[in-house]
């Protein structure tokens, strides 16, 4: 087995432990396992010649996410940002450990960590591809379930922040997805908001 397949197997086996279930098209999956597979697929759609390090990061970007739940931190924005930072470091450490077991060298592991930690967004092409893919996974698989549960202004604000992190390449793919009438209206409102503030 190649190092890449061994690492993928390690990531997937770990994510299959997720106690949270995600149902798509009538089939139930461990949530982070399903989302990791879809993130990997989106990276390949966005960048068919993706580097091995980008592919590794795509399959482990949120590895073990359920182990540090948001509820384990206090309410408030500062606590939320601390949770996000701690979570990213946890993902990077877990991915690094599995890659080392598969035989990857320090330079390759460091590169995957940079992508997982999203260092130099808008500058590093691989990090930008990852950000595009993360937003597209949300829009394709989670957005339609998310937006009816939240106030319109919160939905539009979250979309605006997500769309700002993406680049034009990512936006082109986003607009090809199927959205409900209300879901699409929120996206257009967020895009108009961005244009007005440029």
Secondary structure as GFF3:
##gff-version 3
##sequence-region A 1 198
A	DSSP	alpha_helix	3	15	.	.	.	ID=ss1
A	DSSP	beta_strand	21	24	.	.	.	ID=ss2
A	DSSP	beta_strand	27	30	.	.	.	ID=ss3
A	DSSP	alpha_helix	31	46	.	.	.	ID=ss4
A	DSSP	alpha_helix	52	60	.	.	.	ID=ss5
A	DSSP	three_ten_helix	65	67	.	.	.	ID=ss6
A	DSSP	three_ten_helix	70	72	.	.	.	ID=ss7
A	DSSP	alpha_helix	77	102	.	.	.	ID=ss8
A	DSSP	alpha_helix	106	116	.	.	.	ID=ss9
A	DSSP	alpha_helix	125	137	.	.	.	ID=ss10
A	DSSP	pi_helix	138	142	.	.	.	ID=ss11
A	DSSP	alpha_helix	143	146	.	.	.	ID=ss12
A	DSSP	three_ten_helix	147	149	.	.	.	ID=ss13
A	DSSP	alpha_helix	152	165	.	.	.	ID=ss14
A	DSSP	alpha_helix	168	174	.	.	.	ID=ss15
A	DSSP	alpha_helix	181	196	.	.	.	ID=ss16
###
